[in-house]
């Protein structure tokens, strides 16, 4: 940083009233300064440096100080822009700037800030050795914006843009989250809770909504537009299920919805009467047969033990004589 001091020409200041201010522009900034004749050029600081000017009103004179700041990092910010995209789609990370001929832009990815693309003097270089982004990257030669085509979940992460020009260096960051395509939920009857009596009104039927291999999703049951129940997972889940109890012959409309922050899949128009058929008579008969058979085996074992016990006692008595 450098400073300079100068005295402007005298000017009349009737009744010592405050001077009117006018806008003065330099290469980098706009200032509001007293209307003094010493500012004859808009190029206040050399080399495109930023300038900061202080002017003091000393009766009929103004003393102005100019501070020139050397070029450096001029737009590095901690703000990270979040971007969400569905797997298989394309996404563009916009720079929101228009490139000048001598500007250089670098795109980096991941915690190691691995360089994946660059543009300098309007020449574009894409890292062809990076197998993760192979044939997926495209840069705009006017803005330097980066497009990722057919994006995959492995492209989730932090992207850093570095802009270098004669004014210094600026950085922008994008946190990209790629969500996998969602499967359609599957609705089945929970046969383990099958009723053993006839399907008359008032008896319950248990349904199960299930999905496989999902991450960062919510699974929900709705009756019409009303939410009944919901379950969420953030980590990879091999199987996610949500039960629902309904009545036989019910006429309400139910749906099961799987969603993540950017998409959803819904299983509509559940046919309660078709899913909630009473348990077949054959199933109840088979259960009865199994129960009776087990009971007969138990009785036979008890009778056998009693017979053996009696025979043993009889043998002991005969041995004494």
Secondary structure, DSSP 8 states (H G I E B T S, - for coil): -EEEEEE------GGG----EEEEE-SS-EEEEE--TT---S--SGGG-EEEEEEEEETTEEEEEEEEE--EE-S----EEEEEEETTS-EEE---S---TT-EEEEEETTTTEEEEEEETTEEEE-TT-STTTTTEEE-TTT--EEE-S--GGG-EEEEEEEEETTEEEEEEEEEEEE------EEEE-GGG--SS---TT-EEEEEEEEEEE-SEEEEEEETTEEEEEEEESS-EEEEEEEEEEETT----EEEEEEETTEEEEE----HHHHT----HHHHHHHHHHHHHHHHHHHHHHHHHHHHHHHHHHHHHHHH-
